[in-house]
Amino acid sequence: MGKGGSVVLRTFAKLNLCLDVLRKREDGFHEIDSLFQTISLFDRMIVKVRQGNGDLKIESNVDIENNIIEKIWSLVGVRDRDVHVLLEKNIPIGAGLGGGSSNAAGFLVALKLFGLISEQEAFELAKAVGSDVPFFLYGGTAIVSGKGEVIKEVEPLKGYDVDVYFPGFSISTKEAYAKLKPEWFGKAPSKAAELYEAYRTRDFEKIKLGTYNIFEKVIPDELLDRIEVLRSENPAALTGSGSAYFVLTPQGKYHFTKKGVEIDAFEED
């Protein structure tokens, strides 16, 4: 491995094709059952590595507070390289689309390429900085449980298009979880594994039935009304804890992808 270089990546958004909360755990986290799917909406990231003193510089078209990339770099603890990250954000922040987690995975992929961390270290760092980050290291389709860190990889779904809508405001994940009531837990019409089989066999009636998100119980009525209008014709739901929502529709703007991160260009010094 050389001392540095640059890599250009696409870090994709994800949808929760279904999302249920099963219980609140003793550690304060919530046990989920969800079908994750990456889609072709992406942020573009350029990571440049040079010999240096362990400095990190991030430039973005959007202001990001408490950037998860900074947390990763502090945990890596490399002192003989400088890293410059240029980030073009297209995935809305605080929308339930996993943009920050996707960026984190992209940064970890870049560090692996430059030999600064191993595959195992990347996965451990992913778990340390965010529940969704491990999923994005692989992407595609996964049945996700635990607090989001238990990932069952399955054959990626393909041949589906979606439209995604962002209402122009964010929803705090922490606040959304705090509003959930225990009597709502475990009420999804089907398990994530069952919904996956419905997608795999293209059973649209079961897909429509199983497209569910518990957080629709705590979102503003106006937002729920918009989802219900779409749902009258096609499978539609909130993604994550919101505020974005999606509808499965032919000729949708975005398609399902097989990975969470794609490398467009890589050059070593």
N, C-alpha and C positions, 0 to 999 in steps of 0.2 A: 504494500500500500504506500502511496505517496503521502506527502505532508499536507496536501490539501487539494482543492479543486472546487467544482460547483455542480449542483444537481438541480434540475427543474422537475417539480412534481405537481400532480393534481391530487388533491385530497377531497374525497367525495362526501356528500351529505348522506344521512341515513334516514329511513322511515321506520317507525314501529308499525308494522302491518297489523299487529295486535299488541295490546299492552294491558296486563292485569297485575294487580298487587295481591299477593296471597296472604301476607301477614306482616306485622312489624316485628322485627327481630330484637333480641335482647341488647344488641350492640347499637340500637337506634336506627339502623338501616331497614329498608323494606325489601322483602323477598318478592321478586317479580317473575312473571312468565310472559315472554315476549318473543315475537318473530321480528328480527332485525333484517333490513335490506338496504344496501347502498344503492344510490341512484346517481345519475350523470350530472347533477348539479354539483359544482366543485369550486374550491378555492385553489388558486395557483400559488405555489410556493417556490421560491428560489433560495437555496441554502449554499452559501459560499464559506469555505473553510480555508484558513491560512495559518501559518506558523504565527504564534503570538503569545499572549499572556493570560489566556482564559477569558477574554472579553466577549460579550454577546451584544450585538446590535440588532434591533428589530425595527423594520420600516413597514408600515401598513397603511392602506388607504382608509382604514377605519380605526378609530381609537379603541384600544382594548385594555380594560383594567385587569390587573392580576393575571397577566398573560401566562398561560400554562407552559409555554415554551421556556419562559424564564425559570419556572420551577424545575423543569426537566434539566436544564443546563446546570443549575445549582446542585442538583443531585448527582449528575455525572461527574462533576469535579475535575474536568480536564483543565490543566493549567498551561499547556504548551501550544494551544491553538486558539485562534480567534474565530468567531462565527458571525456571519452577517446573514440575516434572514429578511428577505423581501416577500411580503405577503399581500396578495390581491384577494380581498374578501368578497365573495359573491353569496355565500351562505349567511343568511341573517343571524345575528347574535341573539341568544335567548329565545329561540324559536322551536326548540325540540328537535332540531335537525342534526345536532352533534357536530357543528362546525369546529368548535374549540377542540373537542376530542379528536376529530379528524386531523386538524392541524398538528396536534401533539403526536399522533401516529406518524404523520409525514416527517416530522422532525426526527423522530426515532429511527425511521427508515433511512434518512439521510446520514445520521450518525453511524448507523451500521455500515452503510456503503463506504464511509471513510475509515472504517476500522476502529472507531472510537468506543464502540460498545459491541457486545456479542448479541446473538439472537436471544439467548436467555436473559441477558441484562435488559434488553429492550422490552421483553415481556414483563419483567419484574418492575421496571420503571413505569410501564403503562399501567399496571395495577396500582402503583403507588400514587399516581397523579390524578386518576379519574376512573370511575366505574365503567364508562363506555370505551375508554381508550384501547383496551386489549382487543375488542371487536374490530376496530378500524385497522389494526395491524394485518388483519386477514380480509375483512370486508366480505362482500358478496351476501350470502344468506346465512343466517345462524339462528338457532333457537337459544335464547339467552335466559338464564335464571340466576339464582343467588341475588346479590345486589347489583348484578350486571356483569360480574366478572366470570361467571360460569358459562362458557361458550361452547355449544355443540355445533360444530361445523357440519353443514349438509351441502348436497349438490346445489350450486347456485341456480336460482330461478332465472329464467330468461323468457323473452318474448312478451314482456309486459311494459306498458307505458303508463305514466302518471302525470297529472298536473299538480303542482304544489302552490299553495297560496300563503302569503304572509300578510297578516292584517295590519301591519304597521306598528305593532307594539310587542313587547316581550313579556314573558311570564317567568317569574322566579320559580325554579324547580323546588327549592327549599320550602317556599311558601305554599306551593301546590301540594306537596306531600303533607304539609301540616294541616291542610284542610280536609284530607281524606278521613272517612269514618270507617271503623272496623267492620261495620255491617255491610259495607260495599265490597269487601275483599273476596276474591275468588268467585266472582259472579260472571265472568266472561262466558259467552255461549259456547265457546270451544277452546281447547288448549292450543298453544302455539304450534305444537307438533301436528295437531289435526288440521290447523289452517295451512300449514306447510304442505301437507298431503293434498289438500284441496287445490292449492296453487299448482302443485306438481302435476295433478291430473286435470287441471283446467276446469274444475267444477265450480262454475261461477255462482251458483246458488249458495254453496257452502262458503265460498269466499265472501260473499256479501253478508251472510249470517255471522261469520267469524271475525269480521273487521270491526274491532272493538277497542276502545280506550277508556279506562277507568277515569282519567282526568277530565273527560267531558262533563263529569258530574260537578266540577268546581270551576269551570270557565264561565266567562260572562255569557248571558243569554244571547246577546247579539251574535257572538262568535258561534255558539252552538246552532243557532238558526241557519247560519250560512252553511254549516256542515250538513245539516238536515236537508237542505234544498238539494245539495249534490247527492246525498245518500238516497234520495227518492228514485234516482235513475241508476246509480253505480255505487260500488263499494267506496266508502269515504270515511275518514276519521281524522281526529287530531293525531299528531305525531309527538312522541315524548310527552312532556307535561305542557306542551304548547309553546308558542301560540300558533305555529304553522299547522296547516292541515292539507290533506291530499285527497285526490279522487283517482281511482283506477279507471282509465278511459282509453279507448283506441286513439292512436295518433296524439297521445299526450306529449308534452314538451320534453319530458325526461324519461329515460329508460332504466331498467335495473342493470347494475354493473356486477362484475364478478370479483372485484377487488375494492378495498377501501382506499388504497393509495396506488397511483400509477406513476411510473418514472418516465418523463418525456425526453430528458437528456441528462447525460452524466459525463463529466470530464474531469480527469485527474491531472493535477500539476506534475 
